[in-house]
């Protein structure tokens, strides 16, 4: 029985979609979101996993209000699924002139993309709008309505994409993200039906759960779920996060 339940929740994964969004902290939160994106991106490069940005919203100082990207490897899900949750940073921001330490947050969602279609999305369930892409500071990226907003009417889930320069590619990217979000929703619902039978020490990662703190003054990263710390923040944020990933996967298994 346990095997069947596991199969329902863990379909065969072809790639993983990661969404990073700036949380509390204004521009510093956006810069932290950019740091997390760089960490995952460089980690993926080290693993020789292909990547594709599906959508992003930059800020004037080079941060990200949000960035959504796909990591195309069956291995990525097992390695990165425990990154989902609220990440907190404590440091002196570049924008701080008084030398005070600020606390900011960014949220990470890790969504599986299955090899076989797990979600059936009917065309009549979608509301699709097109509008002009905009960049940092409200400047138009182009004058044509290439940005896409897709709303799944039954669930109310909305996805926007504006990274590409044509409607078709933005629409395809938005549908990929929508399918991943609907699959995540389905998995969580199945998890709740099963109850605590498969609950592990780490648990099912939820977006609202604070999972990790990056403390720059003490050069320390702490994962609160497993009460484990690592030093050398800059190296880890530069993509050398294998010690963190390895410890999380060991405890989970």
N, C-alpha and C positions, 0 to 999 in steps of 0.2 A: 504493500500500500504506500509505504514511504517513497518508493522509487517512482510510482506514478505521480505522486504529488510533486516531487522534485522536477519531473519532466515538464509538468504544466507551468511551473514557475520559471524554470531555466531552459528556454528553448535554445536550439542551436544558433549561436550568435555569429554573424558575419562581420559586424563592425560595431563601433560604439560612438554615440553622440554625446558630447560634453557641452553643457551650458554653464557659463560663468557670468555672474551678474554682480555688479557693485552693490554693496549693502549700505550700512550706516557709515558715515565718514566723508561724504562729499567727494571732492576730487581725489583725496588720499585713498578712498575705497576703490575708485576707478583705477588708480595706479596699482593698487594691490591686485585687483582683478587681472591687470596686464601681467603682473609678476606670476600669478598662478597659470595664466595661459602660456607664458614662456616656459614655465616648469614642465607642464604636461606636453607641450610641443617638443621641447628638447629631449624629454624622456622618450617620446615616440620616435624621434629621429635616431636616438641611440639604439632603439629596438628595430630600426629600419621599417617602421610602420608608416604607411602612406597617410597623409592628412589632407583635409579639405575644409576651408572655412565656409560655413553655410550662411552665416550672417554676423554682422558686428556693428556696434555703434561706438565710435571713438570719441574722445574728449580732446579739447584743445591742447592739453598738456601731455597727450600721448597715452592716456589711460583708456579703459574700456568701461562704458556703461553696461555693455553686455557683449559677449562673443560666444557664438555657437559653432562648434567644429566637429567634424567626423574623423575618427581614427579607424582606418580600414585594415583591421586584422582581427581574426578570431580570438587571439590571445588578449587583446586589449581589455575586454570586459572583465575577465578574471583578475587582471592586474589593477584595474582602475575603478572597479565598482565601489570600493570602500572609500573613495574620495568624496562621495556625495554628502553634502551637509553644509554647515556654516563654518567658514574658516575665518579666524580672527588674527589680526596683526597688531602688534604693539611696537611703535617706533616713532622717531622724530620725522615728520613728513618733510618733503622738499619744500612744501608751501609754508612751513612753520618757521618764523623768524626768531621766536623767543626760546627755541631749544626745548620745548616741552614735548613729552611723549604723548602721542595720541593712540587711541584704540579705534580701529576700523574693521569692517567685515566685508566679506564677499561670499556669495552662495554658489555652490557647485552642484549641478545635477548631472548624473551619469545615466544615460539611457541606452539600453540594448537595442540593436537592430538585428532582427532574426533573418536567417537564410531563407526560410519559407515564410510566406505571407501569413502572419498571425492575426492581422487585423483587416477586416473587410470594410473599406470606406466607400460608400456609394456616392456618386456625383451629386445626387439630390440632397445629401447631408451637408454639403459644403456651400459656404458663402465666400466668394472670392472678389476682393477689391484690389484695384491698382491705383497707385499714387506716386508722386515724385519722391525720389530718393533724396535724403538730406544728410549732411555730414556734420562735423563738429562746428559748433557756433551757428547752426541753422543754415549753413550754406548749401545750396543745391548741388548735388553731385552731377546731375544732368537735368535737362529740361523736359525729358520725356517721362511718362508714368511707367517706370520700370519696376518700382517696388511693389511687393505683393503682400496682401494680408489675407490669410485663409482662416476661416472660422468653421469649426466643426459644430454644427447646430445642435445635435443631441447632447453634447457634453459642455458646450460653451467654450471649449479650448480654442485659443487664438494664437496663430503663429505669423510673424512678419519676417520677410527677407528682402534685403535691398542691396546685398553685396555685389551681385552680378549686374552686368550692363543691359540685360534683356529680360523681358517678362518671363519667358519660358524657363530659363535656368533658375530664376528666383522662385517661380512656382514649384519647380521640381524639388528645390532645396526645402521649401516650406512644407511640402507634402512629406518629405523624408522625416523632418522634425516632428510633424504632427503624428505620423505613424508610430514613431518612437515614444512619444508622450502617451499615446493611447495604449501602447503595449505596456508601458510602465504602470498606467492606471489599472490595467487588467491584472498585472502581476500582483500589485498591492492588494487588490480585491481578493485574489485567490489566497494570498498570504493571510489575510484577515479571516478567511473561512477556515483555514487549517488551524489557526490559533497559535499556541505556543509550542507545538510539537517540534518545529524546526528552528526555533529561536536560538541563536548562538550567542556567544559572548559579545560580539560586535553588533549583531542584530541587523535588521533591514534598515539600510541607511535612509533617513528621512531628511528632506531639505531644511527643515526648521531646527534640526539638532546641531548644536555647536560641537564640532568634532575635534578641532585642532587650533592651537595658538602658536603664532610665529612671533617670538619675543626677540627683537633685534638687540636691545641693550645687553641681554644675557646670552646672545648668540645661541638660542635654544628653540627647538620646535617640540611641542608636546602634543601627543594624541591623547585626548581625554578619555576615549573609550577603553583604551588598554593601559592607560597610565604609564606611558613610555615616552622618553625624551631623547632627542638627538641634537648634537651640536653641528656647527658649520652651516648656518642657514643659507649663505650665499651659494655654496656648492650644491645644496639640495635644490634651491630655486633655479639653478642653472641646469636642471634636468637629471642630476645624480640622486634620484630618489629611490633607488632600488632597496637600500636598507629599510626604508619606511614601508614600501610595498611588500617586501619579503616578510617582515614581522606581522603585518596585518593579515596576509594570506595564511601564514603559519598558524596563527591563533584561530582564525576562522575554520581552518580544516581540522 
